[in-house]
């Protein structure tokens, strides 16, 4: 992972959210559900190879080409922190996260 600070910040935010859920609900089951959803969300956001997914959706099913030469084993990540705006990717990720947050909220608030 290139950015350990983002992972550390996400884990601290998850711990704070778990503490709030635990103090408000006094339910270990809800805290564990918050932990599981949070770890899954962090893994989906921070761990994928965004260089691979930062292409047009139609190219996701084709392998990436590596330029030949002595530096072919290294991945050059110039601008890896910036995302190109693809409406289909934003719509799919938004739908998945909205549904997951809705299900989590319905479980925690019950």
SVG drawing of the C-alpha trace seen along z (x, -y; Angstrom):
<svg xmlns="http://www.w3.org/2000/svg" viewBox="-35 -14 52 24">
<polyline fill="none" stroke="black" stroke-width="0.4" points="0.0,0.0 1.4,-3.3 -0.4,-5.5 -0.2,-4.1 -1.4,-7.4 -4.8,-6.9 -5.1,-3.4 -4.2,-4.6 -6.7,-7.5 -9.4,-5.2 -8.8,-2.7 -8.8,-5.4 -12.1,-6.7 -13.5,-3.2 -12.5,-2.8 -14.2,-6.1 -17.4,-5.0 -17.3,-1.7 -17.0,-3.5 -20.0,-5.7 -22.1,-2.7 -21.1,-0.8 -21.9,-3.7 -25.2,-4.5 -26.5,-0.9 -24.7,1.1 -24.8,4.0 -21.7,6.1 -23.4,7.5 -23.9,4.0 -20.3,3.0 -19.0,6.2 -21.3,5.5 -19.9,2.0 -16.3,3.4 -17.0,5.9 -18.6,3.4 -15.9,0.8 -13.1,3.2 -14.8,4.3 -15.3,0.7 -11.7,-0.2 -10.4,2.9 -12.6,2.0 -11.5,-1.7 -7.8,-1.4 -6.5,2.0 -7.5,2.4 -5.2,1.7 -6.6,-1.7 -4.2,-2.0 -6.0,1.0 -9.5,-0.4 -8.6,-3.9 -9.4,-3.1 -12.6,-3.2 -15.1,-0.4 -14.8,1.3 -11.1,1.8 -11.5,3.5 -11.7,7.0 -8.5,6.6 -5.1,7.0 -2.9,3.9 0.2,3.7 3.6,3.1 6.1,1.2 9.2,3.2 12.6,2.2 14.7,2.4 12.0,0.8 9.2,3.1 9.0,4.8 8.3,1.6 5.0,-0.1 5.3,-3.8 2.6,-5.6 2.6,-9.1 -0.6,-10.6 -1.9,-7.5 -3.8,-9.5 -6.0,-11.2 -9.1,-9.6 -10.5,-10.2 -14.2,-10.8 -16.1,-7.9 -19.9,-8.2 -20.5,-4.5 -17.8,-3.8 -19.2,-6.5 -22.8,-5.2 -21.8,-1.6 -19.7,-2.5 -22.4,-4.9 -25.1,-2.3 -23.1,0.4 -22.1,-1.9 -25.5,-3.5 -27.1,0.0 -24.5,1.1 -24.8,-2.0 -28.6,-1.6 -28.4,2.0 -25.8,1.1 -28.0,-1.8 -31.1,0.3 -29.3,2.9 -27.6,0.5 -30.8,-1.6 -33.0,1.3"/>
</svg>
